[in-house]
Amino acid sequence: MAASVAFYRRLGLAFPEGAEGEPHCEAALPGGLRLLLDTEATVRSFHAGWQPPTGGYRSALAFRCDSPAEVDSVYAELVEAGHHGELKPWDAFWGQRYAVVHDPDGNGVDLFAPLAQ
């Protein structure tokens, strides 16, 4: 994590102080986008069968949906369109409705929305 945080800080992204020692961290990007970094152990904590990608693919895009219901509908729409659903929508312990689908090149694309509080 420390090497990744340092790399993206060099590119001008702002991570919270101490992020290099955390299992998950985020940096806000223009246009409402966020770069999320997780350790492999963090990913395995909620997706036990996950394996690191082979080849050059080591990152995923994350798209924030407007609601938990939208996570479900976008996931269903993409899977019905023939894209591989990696992780079906579920209520994650960190307070999000969360799912993963692959893009046409096999890259993981995360869909998430905060759960009602």
Secondary structure, 3 states (H helix, E strand, C coil): CHHHHHHHHHCCCCCCCCHHHCCEEEEECHHHCEEEEECHHHHHHHCCCCCCCCCCCCCCEEEECCCHHHHHHHHHHHHHCCCCEEEEEEECCCCEEEEEEECCCCCEEEEEEECCC
